[in-house]
Amino acid sequence: MSPTPQDERDAIASVPTGLFVGGQWRETEKSFAVDDPSTGGTLCHVADANIDEAMSALDAAAKAQPSFAATSPRERSEILRRAYEFLIEERDRLALIMTLEMGKPLAEARGEVTYAAEFFRWFSEEAVRIDGGYMPAPAGNARFLVTRQPVGPSILITPWNFPMAMGTRKIGPAIAAGCTSIIKPAEYTPLSMLALAEILQRAGLPDGAVNVVTTTRPSEVIPPLIYDPRSRKLSFTGSTEVGKILLEQCAKTVMRTSMELGGNAPFIVFDDADIDEAINGAMAAKMRNIGQACTAANRIYVQRPVAEEFVRKLTERMGELKMGRGTEDGIVVGPLIEKEAIDKVTHLVSDATQRGAKVALGGTPPEGSGYFYPATVLTDVPDEAEMTSTEIFGPVAAISVFDTEDEVIGRANNTPYGLVSYVYTENLRRGLRVCEALEAGMVGLNQGIVSNPAAPFGGVKESGLGREGGFTGIDEFLEMKYVGVQM
Ligand code: NAD
């Protein structure tokens, strides 16, 4: 059953709207509006931090760092475990908040809350497995002890498209490792992060261990935090453009960084693929989050003998998708995040059609309020079309035909990005050969979703540095220390 207007008001009213600093909710001089992209209406106002107010969060994180680093791994593990359980118990409330501020359909928002919670469960299990080493020096006259310690106060910056999971993917390992943090959510979607902070507080997190700073002025407020020598780590998820600016700033203090940046995923379907499975995979890889994912299938390459069947079946499936407000039953295509997103997608589609692409479905945004764009299928998209070199970030499937394996690998790799690729083939040798040849941090082989808290997520080339999740996710927040002991 769809939530009522009263349910929506109650969900929004349950979220604290101040800055979360040192375990306290603080008011700020200014505030900013959080809007519902399905109507353009305002949901509520949240704190808009200036430099001093943001700096107070670093003060709190730096103050809490020594005592937080000294907590036992088991204690940190249990805080994460309790927070995981609260997230699961309160999934419906949190999903509604997410749908209202971000637009994704409720079923997807519930999926994201589960995905977000799973990072806490995974890192609650990792917190108690921080290992080290002991070995004799090759000459036998000394011993090497290797231990791993928390990096220290960390700045965590997240995007709007996965407003909770991109936070827990950083906060989880930071807490597990014993690092305090200052998290800055995206301006469009601060509510999911504020709701998460309140849950962490209830789960028993010590004051100052996680601080949340909401602001509309990140380019003013973040640099002083980065340049402050008390900050020891920056973990950023967002666009490659902003990631590069932050990397330059971090160079100033040689700060450790993790960068999860943009993508331009190829989705390759060979003529020996199971076409129905490839369609299911393409629907997931294209339509998750209304196409607004770094992992979205941006370029779909289909081998000539199966191209007609693939296009027909994908167009049929895309044509069945209901568009509307994410709170309504059965909706799959919610609104995009803002008006400019509609303008960008409209421009990319018209550029592609001017260069020879054909519209098999959709292609025209509807009139009326909210930022909607319909499920769209384009065929014969030429390599020169702008959409093949930039993230579409909308529900547009851009299909192009290929003939040979070498040709498609060349076209797939012809991008500065390298986050994820998808390959559909029933031939194991070909599958492995192509997976090895693709320049990407992740490959989905006969699978349309690669995100999993237990797997190392991240990209190569301009898609980023480092990996989040998996066995190595905690390493991003640990420093190795070697102690040489003379015998
Ligand atoms: P964005 O780069 O515009 O913003 C990301 C975050 O950075 C936001 O919190 C924003 O307020 C902040 N920010 C913007 N300018 C800043 C500055 N000068 N200094 C400090 N912080 C600044 O990205 P977005 O539009 O929020 O998110 C979409 C992008 O994120 C896409 O490119 C997508 O591919 C990428 N993304 C990557 C991953 C991944 O894991 N690789 C996951 C999700 C999204």
Boltz pocket constraint, residues with backbone or C-beta under 6 A from the ligand:
constraints:
  - pocket:
      binder: B
      contacts: [[A, 157], [A, 158], [A, 159], [A, 160], [A, 161], [A, 162], [A, 166], [A, 184], [A, 185], [A, 186], [A, 187], [A, 215], [A, 218], [A, 219], [A, 222], [A, 237], [A, 238], [A, 239], [A, 240], [A, 242], [A, 243], [A, 245], [A, 246], [A, 259], [A, 260], [A, 261], [A, 262], [A, 263], [A, 293], [A, 294], [A, 295], [A, 391], [A, 419], [A, 459], [A, 463], [A, 464]]
      max_distance: 6.0
